[in-house]
Amino acid sequence: MSMLVYVAAALAEIAGCFSFWAWLRMARSPLWLLPGMGALALFAYLLTLAPSDAAGRAYAAYGGVYIVASILWLWAVEGARPDRWDLAGGAICLAGAALILLGPRA
């Protein structure tokens, strides 16, 4: 369940941030900001669903998922193929997120 929440949150955050990028850097209409703000609100809501005893731990684990989702966005939406350094960095981040999520707690 937590992985699904993190993936959905990452997609919402990336889409919301990309709408601002498109407006400011790609000269898109300011109307792009409306769905972007909705996506960012959805992102914040979704992170509250992450099963964690502390917000900081949920956000830290989410960070690894966000990085990998950003690399996939780079490829799927922006058409730029990730290189080996992107892939290696993403794998390291996912390993860190797994350690945070699944590590034994006292």
C-alpha positions in Angstrom: 0.0 0.0 0.0 2.7 2.5 0.9 4.5 2.1 -2.5 1.2 2.8 -4.3 0.8 6.0 -2.2 4.4 7.1 -2.9 4.1 6.5 -6.6 0.8 8.3 -6.8 2.2 11.2 -4.8 5.3 11.4 -7.0 3.2 11.6 -10.2 1.0 14.3 -8.7 4.0 16.3 -7.5 5.9 16.0 -10.8 2.8 16.9 -12.8 2.1 19.9 -10.6 5.7 21.2 -10.7 5.9 20.6 -14.5 2.9 22.8 -15.0 4.8 25.7 -13.4 7.9 24.7 -15.5 5.7 24.7 -18.7 4.3 28.1 -17.8 7.6 29.8 -17.0 10.1 28.0 -19.1 8.1 26.8 -22.1 5.8 29.9 -22.5 2.6 28.0 -21.9 -0.6 29.7 -20.9 -1.1 30.6 -17.2 -4.1 28.3 -17.3 -1.5 25.5 -16.9 -1.2 26.6 -13.3 -4.8 25.6 -12.3 -4.4 21.8 -12.8 -0.8 22.2 -11.4 -2.0 23.6 -8.2 -4.7 20.9 -7.9 -2.0 18.2 -8.5 0.2 19.7 -5.8 -2.6 19.7 -3.3 -3.3 16.1 -4.2 0.4 15.3 -3.7 0.3 16.8 -0.2 -2.9 14.8 0.6 -1.5 11.5 -0.7 1.6 11.8 1.5 -0.7 12.0 4.6 -1.8 8.5 3.7 1.7 7.0 3.9 1.8 4.5 6.8 4.5 6.0 9.1 4.7 7.0 12.7 6.5 10.3 11.7 6.0 12.7 8.8 9.8 13.1 8.4 10.3 9.4 7.9 7.5 9.2 5.3 8.9 12.2 3.4 12.4 10.8 3.5 11.3 7.4 2.1 9.2 9.2 -0.5 12.3 11.1 -1.7 13.8 8.0 -3.3 10.5 7.1 -5.1 10.3 10.7 -6.3 13.7 10.6 -7.8 13.0 7.5 -9.7 9.7 8.8 -10.9 11.4 12.0 -12.0 13.8 9.9 -14.1 10.9 8.1 -15.7 9.2 11.4 -16.4 12.3 12.6 -18.1 12.1 9.6 -20.4 8.4 9.2 -20.9 7.2 12.9 -21.1 10.3 14.9 -22.0 11.7 12.3 -24.4 15.2 12.4 -22.9 16.7 9.0 -22.4 18.2 8.5 -18.9 21.9 7.6 -18.9 23.7 5.1 -16.7 24.3 7.7 -14.1 20.6 8.6 -13.9 19.8 4.9 -13.5 22.6 4.2 -11.0 21.6 7.2 -8.9 17.9 6.2 -9.0 18.8 2.6 -7.8 20.8 4.0 -4.9 17.9 6.3 -3.9 15.4 3.4 -4.0 17.7 1.3 -1.9 17.9 4.2 0.6 14.1 4.6 0.6 13.7 0.8 1.2 16.1 1.0 4.1 14.1 3.8 5.7 10.8 2.1 5.1 11.7 -1.5 6.0 14.5 -1.0 8.5 13.8 -2.6 11.9 12.6 -0.1 14.5 13.1 -0.5 18.2 
